[in-house]
Amino acid sequence: MCLAIPGKIVAFVPGNDSRLATVEVAGVRRTVDLGLLQEDLPNLGDWVLIHVGFAMSKISEQNAAYQMQVLMTLGETEQALQEVRGYGLEDGEEREIS
């Protein structure tokens, strides 16, 4: 199943013209590409729907909570987290942001 997962932007990766951001999904942090949102770049703290390492659209915090509830109801939360863990940093490590 293809999943679009809500994530909160917690940092921007320096030196990438704000094209890369660190998002947090249920405590897991990964780098995603914001290139598809260049016309309306998200800000720090905004929520985005992500799929295979790309932010697909900006969403509200309420919509993000609803999307996560739907994933839980469908029993897809663990699959969503596995997808998030499967992309991100080049070395495959999670990045801790203070």
C-alpha positions as CSV (number, residue, x, y, z in Angstrom):
1,M,0.0,0.0,0.0
2,C,1.2,3.5,-0.8
3,L,1.0,5.8,2.2
4,A,1.1,9.6,2.5
5,I,2.2,10.2,6.1
6,P,1.8,13.5,8.0
7,G,5.0,15.0,9.4
8,K,5.9,18.2,11.2
9,I,8.8,20.3,10.0
10,V,11.2,20.6,12.9
11,A,14.3,22.0,11.1
12,F,15.7,23.0,7.7
13,V,18.9,21.4,6.4
14,P,21.5,24.2,6.0
15,G,22.9,25.0,2.6
16,N,20.0,23.6,0.5
17,D,18.0,26.8,-0.1
18,S,15.3,25.4,2.3
19,R,14.7,22.6,-0.1
20,L,15.5,19.9,2.5
21,A,13.8,19.7,5.9
22,T,13.8,17.5,8.9
23,V,10.3,16.2,9.7
24,E,9.1,14.3,12.7
25,V,6.6,11.5,12.4
26,A,5.5,9.9,15.7
27,G,9.0,10.6,17.2
28,V,11.0,9.5,14.2
29,R,12.9,12.3,12.4
30,R,14.0,12.1,8.8
31,T,15.1,14.5,6.0
32,V,12.6,15.1,3.3
33,D,12.7,16.9,0.0
34,L,10.5,20.0,-0.3
35,G,11.1,20.5,-4.0
36,L,7.4,19.8,-4.9
37,L,6.3,22.6,-2.7
38,Q,8.6,25.4,-4.1
39,E,5.6,27.5,-5.0
40,D,4.4,27.5,-1.4
41,L,7.3,26.5,0.9
42,P,6.3,25.4,4.4
43,N,7.7,27.1,7.5
44,L,9.2,25.7,10.6
45,G,6.3,24.0,12.6
46,D,4.1,23.4,9.5
47,W,2.7,20.0,8.7
48,V,3.2,18.2,5.4
49,L,2.1,15.0,3.9
50,I,5.1,13.0,2.9
51,H,5.6,10.0,0.6
52,V,8.9,8.2,-0.2
53,G,11.0,11.1,1.0
54,F,9.1,14.0,-0.6
55,A,6.7,16.5,0.9
56,M,3.6,16.3,-1.3
57,S,1.4,19.0,0.2
58,K,1.0,21.2,3.3
59,I,-1.8,20.3,5.7
60,S,-3.2,21.7,8.9
61,E,-2.3,20.2,12.3
62,Q,-5.9,19.1,12.6
63,N,-5.7,17.2,9.3
64,A,-2.4,15.7,10.4
65,A,-4.0,14.4,13.6
66,Y,-6.9,13.0,11.6
67,Q,-4.6,11.3,9.1
68,M,-2.7,9.6,11.9
69,Q,-6.0,8.5,13.5
70,V,-7.0,6.9,10.2
71,L,-3.7,5.1,9.9
72,M,-4.2,3.8,13.5
73,T,-7.7,2.7,12.8
74,L,-6.6,0.8,9.7
75,G,-3.8,-0.8,11.6
76,E,-1.2,0.9,9.3
77,T,0.7,2.9,11.9
78,E,3.7,0.5,12.0
79,Q,3.9,0.3,8.2
80,A,3.9,4.1,8.1
81,L,6.7,4.3,10.6
82,Q,8.7,1.6,8.6
83,E,8.3,3.7,5.5
84,V,9.6,6.8,7.3
85,R,12.5,4.8,8.7
86,G,13.3,3.6,5.1
87,Y,14.2,7.0,3.7
88,G,15.9,10.1,4.8
89,L,19.6,10.7,5.5
90,E,22.1,9.3,3.1
91,D,23.8,7.3,5.8
92,G,20.5,5.9,7.0
93,E,20.9,7.3,10.5
94,E,18.2,9.3,12.3
95,R,19.2,12.9,13.0
96,E,18.6,14.4,16.5
97,I,17.7,18.1,16.4
98,S,17.9,20.1,19.6
